[in-house]
């Protein structure tokens, strides 16, 4: 068994106790929170407490907590997260319906943050202590100090309402939606596959403002990391040697310095995804983006226990897998790392 | 010459085609509402019912304009002398979108199925207890036997109640909730519903009634009032309906590119409730004092910028008023409030200490402000000390039905448009579920008897008098204090050139009447 395969298996095995702890915590927190699903669903309506008890019994939420816990774990082992109390549909299908939207948003948010973060970080590093460096540093600090929801609202007001360049919210325009049917849940991919220019443009325009909002704070963080890492590398002996050999500055920076400066930055990629999932809660709300984060928020409000449990576990597994992939990819970027 | 004419004809046709295409552009509505579940037996929320109603009919319906109850799938009906048997004669030739005939068998199948499935999230209880059984007489005649005479049975069988809607046995699953899998009679076909995104409709060519004015309609869902307002300002949608914040309404009124229309009055009511078993509000004199001290004008102006209307009875004083509706609750009078508090043993030094409970999101973002304004108005007596308490909806309703509140806010969108639905729920039907515990009140039996008589009395004069009596009694017992009508939900904002988007007391927009230039 190769080193990487063994490492991957070890990491996957370590994921099992982590998930068990997470499942237990989520299960217990939901049961001790005030309010139960039936009260959230039927409260305020012309329904007697007796009928509410009847529904509690039907939904199985009146059983002893240990019994519920054992059944819950048993169902999850079989891949059954139950049916959503709110929609009566299997939680797994509800998650897979919304997850592509979140993934698409996170991908473009990440792409924006990397392009913008790297670009500005690099610029600041090669122009260190010059006015442009100071401007970029202020921008970096400002970007991750800025509240996401405020940024989102400002972008909406300026670029959608005032200038009319982009739509305000949602994933697709009403007029275009009549000529479009998503097959994969990834709208941009579906639009490209459809070959319809109008649809591609509409879907792309809907992605811009939420992606920028989500990626903005990360861009600042990455920019600062890139600048610091680049400054360290640009002072290294091998870079001085490269310059002494008469290489052009562009080649010194991009080929010799940047590649090495990337190593510590790539390690935060996995963590960035976790942070992006947190940011997605606000971004999805501001932009009416029908992803898993906004689904989770609504499920919590409705005390939809199966949906909350399913969504949290799914997000946890996803972030674990991303982090594992990053760790494995690390060995390819840095040849000194061996598993 | 013929050639020239032919070329001109082709050019003419080519020139007209784009116009025809643009004429078929879909109508786009924006809303903050969500579909919970497109199931007749397991949904009970405004927007799910709105979608179901747009895509199928019931035996009866309210006329879009006059609001008179008239036949829909039923062409006519007979009622037995004792009021226990309703015979409906089905309109011939009605079909569902899946091609199946909408006949007496389909009507029986639909209603029986809805009653049998009776989902926990549904409103099936509104028809279930009343119907004993259903019999098919012939292809176009169905008899419904009741468990007791019911003065509002025809209303219960109307399109206003999703459990009364009729759908196709050919497409709809027999033993599971529909969850969007059904075929209706129209006026629209449900083309696609994508959760949290949109609902697409296409006019059903075979609809037996008047054809919808727009062929394709899409209803897009926005996460909050701010996004909804921005969507109409940016022209992303043609009109918006439910729910804008008072500030957004005011702001849109100043926008020359948006037309804001108000359609008051509203049958949706907001009110304070008391748990009549919970000290110190177990004393009716205390509750009466609060009814004199509360300042509706402050709520209307300070919180809602005048976009809602104060109310003095639970029964909507709409136009025409609901049966028996009369303004009964007192207008603000701090002197009387103080005198009542004094007679109950309270003073400036021995203040009445009370909690005021509210829930922060379920009724929009203004609830905290309402609580502050109401608390201030009560404390103006100098003899009341209010502690404002807040709980998120799930916990709020649980505590409410377990008797944990003394004084709290709630809101009511009617199940059906009849006065009893504004009097019975908190007093005789679900006093514990709705947190008043009024079944422990000394006058409970009187209320019960009155409401029972009203339910089985067809004579509207008698019913009207009974409802008046209950309202007058409620001023003494004060299980509730009516505060304001939700007129802020009776607002539609449109782009110029959009017509027919109006509201009536059903609080719903009839999308089949909406079109744009």
Interface residues (C-beta under 8 A of the other chain):
Chain A: X33 X34 X35 X36 X37 X38 X39 X40 X41 X42 X43 X44 X45 X46 X47 X48 X49 X51 X52 X55 X58 X59 X86 X87 X88 X89 X94 X97 X98 X153 X156 X157 X160 X161 X164 X167 X168 X169 X170 X171 X172 X173 X174 X175 X177 X178 X181 X182 X284 X285 X286 X287 X288 X290 X294 X295 X298 X301 X302 X303
Chain B: X25 X26 X28 X34 X36 X37 X39 X42 X44 X119 X120 X121 X125 X177 X179 X192 X194 X195 X196 X197 X198 X200 X216 X218 X220 X221 X222 X223 X224 X226 X227 X230 X231 X233 X234 X235 X236 X237 X361 X362 X391 X392 X393 X394 X395 X396 X397 X398 X399 X400 X401 X402 X410 X411 X415 X425 X429 X430 X432 X433 X434
